[in-house]
Amino acid sequence: MPRIADKTLDDRILRAAQHLWRSHGETALTIRAVATAAGTTTTTVYKRFPSKKALQLALAQRVYQQMSEKVTAAKNLRQVYRNYLDFAEKHSWEYKLIFGPLWTEVIGPGQPRSVKTWLLQQSAKEFGGKPRDYEQLYQALFLAAHGAASLLTTTRHSRANQEMRLNCLRVCDALVKNSKILRRAN
């Protein structure tokens, strides 16, 4: 009798990898540990992900999708960067995975960026014009929020993190309030 393929195996492997990554980052992510946590063999993991880098890339793409869903659940522009910072603080290892050495393969040029698409569309909806008119606003918000998020993920120093978060929110709120300055002229 032929074997039946386990359609949930890739997801099980990635969930196991994410659990390991979340606890200790890259040092916890070994093919053997992932296989054990997923209830499969190292050979099976290697058949689906031929290298540790391939597994990390698939995991980074999965985490980016999760982050995108959280961020774009915002009701407005002011909420989007708050959700972004929340995700980075609550999932610091995953955030570092997305924006670590693999970032160009996850969100680099030519890669789909659902957060960017959402923010551009939301900007046009709130302020008028076309989504492409708000490219500079997107870039400014992303760079401010990413800079703050990168610092927030490096330490658990609550006072410093609170100050960094508050300053980032003030800057991003000012950017949104003054979005006309960053809007592309037609």
Secondary structure, DSSP 8 states (H G I E B T S, - for coil): ------TTHHHHHHHHHHHHHHHHGGGG--HHHHHHHHTS-HHHHHHHSSSHHHHHHHHHHHHHHHHHHHHTT-SSHHHHHHHHHHHHHHTHHHHHHHTSTTHHHHHSTTS--HHHHHHHHHHHHHH-S-GGGGHHHHHHHHHHHHHHHHHHTT---HHHHHHHHHHHHHHHHHHHHTHHHHS---
